[in-house]
Amino acid sequence: ETGVTQTPRHLVMGMTNKKSLKCEQHLGHNAMYWYKQSAKKPLELMFVYSLEERVENNSVPSRFSPECPNSSHLFLHLHTLQPEDSALYLCASSQVPGSEQYFGPGTRLTVT
Amino acid sequence: DQQVKQNSPSLSVQEGRISILNCDYTNSMFDYFLWYKKYPAEGPTFLISISSIKDKNEDGRFTVFLNKSAKHLSLHIVPSQPGDSAVYFCAADSGGSNYKLTFGKGTLLTVNP
């Protein structure tokens, strides 16, 4: 595997479910990001991790819980989501925070 | 309040002609600008960037121009190819300890054969 991978690619979950999104980067980068892309809206930064430490939480509701166990892996734990949370969730990584970011293919999440 | 604006949701160009994608920003603290390209079912791919100390950066068929006084940047693709058909996002970074890239909504470019 090369670049940034994300699993699953598609996820449908009910409002009472708990699920996790996984991201893995194979680029040796030190920073990782979660973004949300809703229809007709700009990409919204959710979280930034630098060397496994969270350095930015962009006013994201607590029903989204990130986890970065090491510099190659990033998770987004989801629980009691709302239908308006349906979106494309993109993971990205960069060599250092603020440099060019490399994106994964995204997880298309639908909350029913 | 959108700090990075791409006012054209879509653009259609004939193959071989020039494509010009525009982006305006409002935050004067932005000092680094990037263009990303996104195909359906894929994540955005970094295309080209420019620092605020420059007014032009060129990479093959892609050139980005920055007009700081107008807070405007543009991406020129010449000659345009059908494979360039994608959504193009403009993004801006204010550097320092702020790790946030601020993205525009994107412009869908269609290059017709």
Interface residues (C-beta under 8 A of the other chain):
Chain A: V4 Q6 A31 Y33 K40 K41 P42 L43 L45 V48 S50 V55 E56 N58 L90 C91 A92 P97 G98 E100 Q101 Y102 F103 G104 P105 G106
Chain B: Q2 V4 Y32 L34 Y36 A41 E42 G43 P44 T45 F46 S49 F89 A91 D93 G95 N98 Y99 K100 L101 T102 F103 G104 K105 G106
